[in-house]
Amino acid sequence: MKRSAALKDLEGRLGHRFDRPELLTRALTHGSMSGPTREDNQRLEFLGDRVLGLVMAEALLERDPDAAEGQLAPRYNALVRKETCAEVARDCAIGDAMKLGRSERLSGGRRKMALLGDAMEAVIAAVYVDAGFEVAKDMILRLWGDRVDRVEEDARDAKTALQEWAQARGLPPPSYTETGREGPDHQPVFTIEVRIRTGESDSAQAPSKRQAEQAAASALLGRLEGGA
């Protein structure tokens, strides 16, 4: 398959030259441009989300071997959430190469967070299929850069972010309930459930109530935004 100048430029920014450039083309094709002879990027997006998740889970475990699950969860969600994928996509100028239908182009689709995030995940899958996990992993860690190192700061106040999400939709603040406590007094593990008015909820465990609340808020926010 002959490469366009746009694809060559994007390959340079990604740091990967495709053996099968049609994979990159598919990863950049939004559903508004799909057809009988042109596949869109939805299946690749599904796969790329899982590849990204594994890479980030490994990276977080390696960087902090002593962290509890309740500490790792909000960091993980901050790294794989759609907003972060869209930020990385903007850094790589993926929007410039996306293939969009006329309505999406006219409505600013190249700048939309959801479309950019989906395309970034699809590109990850395209690299994975083209060259394998290690190449995809190297690209992800390179493109995410210092986000992995500063993720604790970025993920620290998930409760505020969830409250802002709810308020933006005319909902009251989320409620937090302690649903369990295990372990000795000097080393307790708290289980906290967070719930919003529309019924969606999630829960998390951590050594303190505050950490568990943050982890639960981050987990629920990740699901809400992932389904947005």
C-alpha positions in Angstrom: 0.0 0.0 0.0 1.3 3.4 -1.0 1.7 5.8 1.9 0.4 9.4 1.7 2.5 12.2 3.0 0.2 12.6 6.0 0.7 8.9 6.9 4.5 9.2 6.6 4.5 12.3 8.8 2.4 10.5 11.4 4.6 7.4 11.4 7.5 9.7 12.1 5.7 11.3 15.1 4.7 7.8 16.4 8.2 6.5 15.9 7.0 3.4 14.0 7.1 2.6 10.3 4.3 0.2 9.5 4.9 -3.0 7.6 1.2 -2.9 6.9 0.3 0.8 6.5 -3.3 -0.2 5.9 -3.6 -0.8 9.6 -2.8 2.8 10.4 -5.3 3.9 7.8 -8.0 1.8 9.4 -7.0 3.1 12.9 -7.6 6.7 11.6 -11.0 6.0 10.0 -13.9 7.2 12.0 -17.3 5.4 11.7 -18.6 8.4 9.7 -16.3 7.4 6.8 -16.8 3.6 7.0 -18.4 1.7 4.2 -18.6 -1.7 2.4 -14.9 -1.4 1.3 -13.6 0.7 4.2 -13.4 -0.5 7.8 -13.6 1.9 10.6 -11.5 2.0 13.8 -13.9 0.6 16.3 -12.5 -2.9 16.6 -9.0 -1.6 16.8 -10.1 0.8 19.5 -11.4 -2.1 21.5 -8.1 -3.9 21.3 -5.9 -0.8 21.8 -7.7 0.0 25.1 -6.7 -3.4 26.4 -3.1 -3.1 25.2 -2.8 0.3 26.8 -4.3 -1.0 30.0 -1.7 -3.8 30.3 1.2 -1.5 29.6 0.1 1.0 32.2 -0.6 -1.6 34.8 2.9 -3.1 34.4 4.5 0.4 34.4 2.7 1.4 37.7 3.6 -1.9 39.4 7.3 -1.5 38.4 7.5 2.1 39.5 5.9 1.5 43.0 6.2 -2.1 44.1 4.8 -1.3 47.6 1.6 0.5 46.4 -1.7 -1.0 47.4 -4.4 -1.7 44.8 -6.4 1.2 46.2 -3.5 3.5 45.4 -2.8 2.1 42.0 -6.4 2.2 40.8 -6.7 6.0 40.5 -3.3 6.3 38.9 -4.2 3.7 36.4 -7.5 5.3 35.6 -5.8 8.7 35.1 -3.4 7.2 32.6 -5.9 5.3 30.5 -8.9 7.6 30.6 -10.2 9.1 27.3 -8.9 12.6 28.1 -5.4 11.4 28.5 -5.5 9.5 25.3 -6.8 12.6 23.6 -4.0 14.7 25.0 -1.4 12.3 23.6 -3.3 12.2 20.3 -3.1 16.0 20.1 0.7 15.9 20.9 1.1 13.6 17.9 -1.3 15.6 15.7 -3.4 12.5 15.0 -6.4 14.7 14.4 -4.7 16.1 11.2 -4.6 12.6 9.7 -8.0 11.3 10.8 -10.5 10.3 8.1 -13.9 11.8 9.0 -17.2 12.1 7.3 -18.4 15.5 6.2 -20.6 16.2 9.2 -17.8 15.3 11.6 -15.3 17.5 9.8 -17.7 20.5 9.8 -18.5 20.0 13.5 -14.8 20.1 14.5 -14.3 16.3 14.8 -10.5 16.7 14.5 -10.6 18.4 17.9 -13.2 16.3 19.7 -11.9 14.6 22.8 -13.8 11.4 22.3 -12.8 11.0 18.6 -9.1 11.7 19.4 -9.1 9.3 22.3 -10.7 6.6 20.2 -8.2 7.1 17.4 -5.2 7.0 19.8 -6.4 3.7 21.2 -6.9 2.4 17.6 -3.4 3.5 16.6 -2.0 1.6 19.6 -3.8 -1.6 18.4 -2.5 -1.0 14.9 1.1 -0.9 16.1 0.4 -4.0 18.3 -1.0 -6.0 15.3 1.8 -4.7 13.0 4.8 -5.3 15.2 3.9 -7.0 18.5 3.5 -6.1 22.2 7.0 -4.9 22.9 7.0 -2.4 20.1 3.6 -1.1 21.1 4.7 -0.9 24.7 7.8 1.1 23.8 5.7 3.5 21.8 3.1 4.0 24.5 5.7 4.7 27.2 7.5 7.1 24.9 4.4 9.0 23.9 2.9 9.1 27.5 6.3 10.4 28.6 6.4 11.9 32.1 2.6 11.4 32.6 3.5 8.1 34.2 5.9 9.7 36.7 3.6 12.5 37.7 0.3 10.5 37.6 -0.1 10.5 41.4 -0.4 14.3 41.4 -2.8 14.2 38.4 -5.0 11.5 40.0 -5.0 12.9 43.5 -8.4 14.6 43.5 -10.7 12.3 41.6 -13.5 13.2 44.1 -13.5 16.8 42.8 -13.4 15.7 39.2 -16.4 13.3 39.8 -18.3 16.1 41.6 -17.7 18.4 38.7 -18.8 15.7 36.3 -22.1 15.4 38.2 -22.7 19.1 38.6 -22.1 19.6 34.8 -25.1 17.3 34.3 -27.4 18.9 36.9 -26.9 16.1 39.4 -26.2 16.5 43.2 -22.8 15.6 44.6 -21.9 11.9 44.7 -22.5 10.1 48.0 -19.8 8.0 49.7 -20.6 5.1 52.0 -18.3 2.9 54.0 -19.4 -0.7 53.2 -16.7 -2.6 54.9 -13.6 -2.6 57.1 -11.1 -5.4 57.4 -7.8 -6.1 59.1 -6.4 -5.1 62.5 -6.8 -1.6 64.0 -3.2 -0.7 63.2 -3.6 -1.8 59.5 -7.2 -1.5 58.5 -8.5 -1.8 54.9 -11.6 0.3 54.2 -14.2 -0.4 51.4 -16.0 2.7 50.2 -18.8 2.8 47.7 -19.6 5.9 45.7 -22.9 6.5 44.0 -24.5 9.2 41.9 -28.2 10.1 41.7 -28.7 8.2 38.4 -27.7 4.9 40.1 -24.2 4.3 38.8 -21.8 3.2 41.5 -18.4 1.8 42.1 -16.3 0.8 45.1 -12.6 0.5 46.1 -10.5 -0.6 49.0 -7.5 1.3 50.6 -5.7 1.7 53.9 -7.6 4.9 54.6 -11.1 6.2 54.0 -9.7 9.1 52.0 -7.7 6.9 49.7 -10.6 4.5 49.2 -13.0 7.4 48.4 -10.5 8.8 45.8 -10.0 5.3 44.3 -13.7 4.7 44.1 -14.3 8.1 42.6 -11.6 7.5 40.0 -13.0 4.1 39.1 -16.5 5.4 38.6 -15.4 8.5 36.7 -13.4 6.3 34.4 -16.4 4.1 33.6 -18.7 7.1 33.2 -16.4 8.9 30.8 -15.5 5.7 29.0 -19.1 5.2 28.1 -19.7 8.9 27.2 
